[in-house]
Amino acid sequence: STPELRKERSRDAARCRRSRETEVFYQLAHTLPFARGVSAHLDKASIMRLTISYLRVHRLLAAGEPLPGTPLPGTPPPVAPP
């Protein structure tokens, strides 16, 4: 096993890993509740941020908690200043 062969194997392994990661991010982006045109143009960091936000909102809604900034039932809506 020459150093060149090890480098080539390492490059191939990294390429394969990146390809699998890209496929997982693609699947995750298309699982989010966004239009396909939107989810197709997100970078990996945006996909992660949106996924985390979606999971947080989903958890709050499942727990029956109001979203921040949402008035409680029976509370009059805020009045905008004139």
Phi and psi in degrees as GROMACS dihedral restraints (atoms count N, CA, C in turn):
[ dihedral_restraints ]
;  ai    aj    ak    al  type     phi  dphi    fc
    3     4     5     6     1   -82.6    20    10
    4     5     6     7     1   160.4    20    10
    6     7     8     9     1   -57.8    20    10
    7     8     9    10     1   -36.1    20    10
    9    10    11    12     1   -65.2    20    10
   10    11    12    13     1   -39.4    20    10
   12    13    14    15     1   -66.6    20    10
   13    14    15    16     1   -40.6    20    10
   15    16    17    18     1   -62.8    20    10
   16    17    18    19     1   -42.2    20    10
   18    19    20    21     1   -61.4    20    10
   19    20    21    22     1   -43.5    20    10
   21    22    23    24     1   -63.8    20    10
   22    23    24    25     1   -43.7    20    10
   24    25    26    27     1   -62.9    20    10
   25    26    27    28     1   -40.1    20    10
   27    28    29    30     1   -64.3    20    10
   28    29    30    31     1   -43.7    20    10
   30    31    32    33     1   -61.9    20    10
   31    32    33    34     1   -43.1    20    10
   33    34    35    36     1   -64.0    20    10
   34    35    36    37     1   -41.4    20    10
   36    37    38    39     1   -64.3    20    10
   37    38    39    40     1   -42.0    20    10
   39    40    41    42     1   -65.1    20    10
   40    41    42    43     1   -41.4    20    10
   42    43    44    45     1   -62.6    20    10
   43    44    45    46     1   -42.8    20    10
   45    46    47    48     1   -65.1    20    10
   46    47    48    49     1   -42.9    20    10
   48    49    50    51     1   -62.4    20    10
   49    50    51    52     1   -45.2    20    10
   51    52    53    54     1   -62.7    20    10
   52    53    54    55     1   -37.9    20    10
   54    55    56    57     1   -63.9    20    10
   55    56    57    58     1   -44.0    20    10
   57    58    59    60     1   -64.1    20    10
   58    59    60    61     1   -42.6    20    10
   60    61    62    63     1   -61.0    20    10
   61    62    63    64     1   -44.2    20    10
   63    64    65    66     1   -61.0    20    10
   64    65    66    67     1   -41.8    20    10
   66    67    68    69     1   -64.4    20    10
   67    68    69    70     1   -41.1    20    10
   69    70    71    72     1   -65.5    20    10
   70    71    72    73     1   -42.4    20    10
   72    73    74    75     1   -64.1    20    10
   73    74    75    76     1   -38.7    20    10
   75    76    77    78     1   -60.7    20    10
   76    77    78    79     1   -47.1    20    10
   78    79    80    81     1   -62.3    20    10
   79    80    81    82     1   -43.2    20    10
   81    82    83    84     1   -62.9    20    10
   82    83    84    85     1   -45.1    20    10
   84    85    86    87     1   -60.3    20    10
   85    86    87    88     1   -38.4    20    10
   87    88    89    90     1   -83.3    20    10
   88    89    90    91     1    -5.4    20    10
   90    91    92    93     1   -87.3    20    10
   91    92    93    94     1   -25.1    20    10
   93    94    95    96     1   -67.3    20    10
   94    95    96    97     1   150.5    20    10
   96    97    98    99     1   -79.4    20    10
   97    98    99   100     1    64.1    20    10
   99   100   101   102     1  -129.3    20    10
  100   101   102   103     1   158.3    20    10
  102   103   104   105     1   -61.5    20    10
  103   104   105   106     1   146.4    20    10
  105   106   107   108     1   -57.1    20    10
  106   107   108   109     1   -36.6    20    10
  108   109   110   111     1   -62.4    20    10
  109   110   111   112     1   -32.4    20    10
  111   112   113   114     1   -76.4    20    10
  112   113   114   115     1   -50.6    20    10
  114   115   116   117     1   -67.3    20    10
  115   116   117   118     1   -23.4    20    10
  117   118   119   120     1   -72.9    20    10
  118   119   120   121     1   -18.2    20    10
  120   121   122   123     1  -111.6    20    10
  121   122   123   124     1    20.9    20    10
  123   124   125   126     1   -93.5    20    10
  124   125   126   127     1   142.1    20    10
  126   127   128   129     1   -84.1    20    10
  127   128   129   130     1   171.5    20    10
  129   130   131   132     1   -60.8    20    10
  130   131   132   133     1   -41.2    20    10
  132   133   134   135     1   -64.2    20    10
  133   134   135   136     1   -40.5    20    10
  135   136   137   138     1   -65.4    20    10
  136   137   138   139     1   -40.0    20    10
  138   139   140   141     1   -60.6    20    10
  139   140   141   142     1   -43.4    20    10
  141   142   143   144     1   -65.9    20    10
  142   143   144   145     1   -45.1    20    10
  144   145   146   147     1   -60.9    20    10
  145   146   147   148     1   -46.3    20    10
  147   148   149   150     1   -66.0    20    10
  148   149   150   151     1   -37.5    20    10
  150   151   152   153     1   -64.3    20    10
  151   152   153   154     1   -45.0    20    10
  153   154   155   156     1   -61.9    20    10
  154   155   156   157     1   -45.0    20    10
  156   157   158   159     1   -62.6    20    10
  157   158   159   160     1   -44.0    20    10
  159   160   161   162     1   -60.7    20    10
  160   161   162   163     1   -44.5    20    10
  162   163   164   165     1   -65.2    20    10
  163   164   165   166     1   -37.3    20    10
  165   166   167   168     1   -64.1    20    10
  166   167   168   169     1   -46.3    20    10
  168   169   170   171     1   -63.3    20    10
  169   170   171   172     1   -44.2    20    10
  171   172   173   174     1   -59.8    20    10
  172   173   174   175     1   -42.6    20    10
  174   175   176   177     1   -64.1    20    10
  175   176   177   178     1   -42.6    20    10
  177   178   179   180     1   -62.9    20    10
  178   179   180   181     1   -44.5    20    10
  180   181   182   183     1   -65.8    20    10
  181   182   183   184     1   -39.1    20    10
  183   184   185   186     1   -65.7    20    10
  184   185   186   187     1   -31.2    20    10
  186   187   188   189     1   -82.5    20    10
  187   188   189   190     1    -6.2    20    10
  189   190   191   192     1    78.5    20    10
  190   191   192   193     1    14.1    20    10
  192   193   194   195     1   -86.2    20    10
  193   194   195   196     1   142.4    20    10
  195   196   197   198     1   -70.9    20    10
  196   197   198   199     1   148.6    20    10
  198   199   200   201     1   -69.2    20    10
  199   200   201   202     1   148.1    20    10
  201   202   203   204     1   -55.0    20    10
  202   203   204   205     1   133.9    20    10
  204   205   206   207     1    87.8    20    10
  205   206   207   208     1    -4.2    20    10
  207   208   209   210     1   -89.6    20    10
  208   209   210   211     1   127.0    20    10
  210   211   212   213     1   -66.6    20    10
  211   212   213   214     1   145.6    20    10
  213   214   215   216     1   -71.6    20    10
  214   215   216   217     1   152.1    20    10
  216   217   218   219     1   -57.6    20    10
  217   218   219   220     1   136.8    20    10
  219   220   221   222     1    86.4    20    10
  220   221   222   223     1    -5.1    20    10
  222   223   224   225     1   -93.3    20    10
  223   224   225   226     1   129.5    20    10
  225   226   227   228     1   -65.6    20    10
  226   227   228   229     1   145.7    20    10
  228   229   230   231     1   -65.1    20    10
  229   230   231   232     1   150.9    20    10
  231   232   233   234     1   -64.1    20    10
  232   233   234   235     1   145.5    20    10
  234   235   236   237     1   -96.6    20    10
  235   236   237   238     1   129.0    20    10
  237   238   239   240     1   -74.9    20    10
  238   239   240   241     1   140.0    20    10
  240   241   242   243     1   -64.6    20    10
  241   242   243   244     1   149.7    20    10
